[in-house]
Amino acid sequence: MFPTIFSLALRGLNQHTSQGSGILCLAIVGGAILPLLQGFLADSAGVQMSFILPIFCFVFIAYYGLRGSKL
């Protein structure tokens, strides 16, 4: 799925394509850090409470898809 997301995200950036691709590559780090944070939350607050973190992430993704990506 990532190659499709990558291609769609860079479409229309023109002279900013290299900067946009760098930001997208940095976003991959979130996939490595967020599970660690959720594990820390699970250890300190409980497994059920740790799922608040991905809920916030999905809310942000929904916001970006519905409103944030439009100029």
C-alpha positions in Angstrom: 0.0 0.0 0.0 2.9 2.4 0.7 4.0 2.7 -2.9 0.5 3.9 -3.9 0.4 6.4 -1.0 3.8 7.6 -1.9 2.9 8.2 -5.5 -0.4 9.9 -4.7 1.2 12.1 -2.1 3.9 13.4 -4.4 1.6 14.0 -7.4 1.5 17.7 -8.2 4.3 18.9 -6.0 6.5 19.9 -8.9 9.6 21.6 -7.6 8.8 20.4 -4.0 8.8 16.7 -4.9 12.2 16.0 -3.2 11.1 17.8 0.0 7.8 15.9 0.0 9.5 12.6 -0.5 11.8 13.3 2.4 8.9 14.1 4.7 7.1 10.9 3.7 10.2 8.9 4.4 10.4 10.5 7.9 6.8 9.5 8.5 7.9 5.9 8.4 9.7 6.5 11.7 6.2 7.0 13.3 5.5 3.3 12.5 8.6 2.4 14.6 8.0 4.9 17.5 4.3 4.7 18.1 4.3 0.9 18.9 7.0 1.6 21.5 4.9 4.4 23.0 1.8 2.2 23.0 3.8 -0.5 24.8 4.9 1.9 27.4 1.3 3.0 27.9 0.2 -0.6 28.1 2.7 -1.2 30.8 1.9 1.9 32.8 -1.8 2.4 32.3 -3.1 -0.9 31.0 -3.6 -2.5 27.7 -7.1 -1.1 27.1 -6.0 2.4 27.9 -3.0 2.1 25.6 -5.4 2.0 22.6 -6.1 5.7 23.1 -2.9 6.4 21.2 -3.9 4.7 17.9 -7.4 6.3 18.2 -5.8 9.7 18.2 -3.7 8.7 15.2 -6.8 7.5 13.3 -8.7 10.6 14.2 -5.8 12.7 12.7 -5.7 10.6 9.6 -9.5 11.0 9.2 -9.2 14.7 9.6 -6.4 15.0 7.1 -8.3 12.9 4.6 -11.6 14.8 5.0 -10.4 18.4 5.5 -6.7 18.8 6.1 -5.5 17.8 2.6 -7.7 20.3 0.8 -6.4 23.8 0.1 
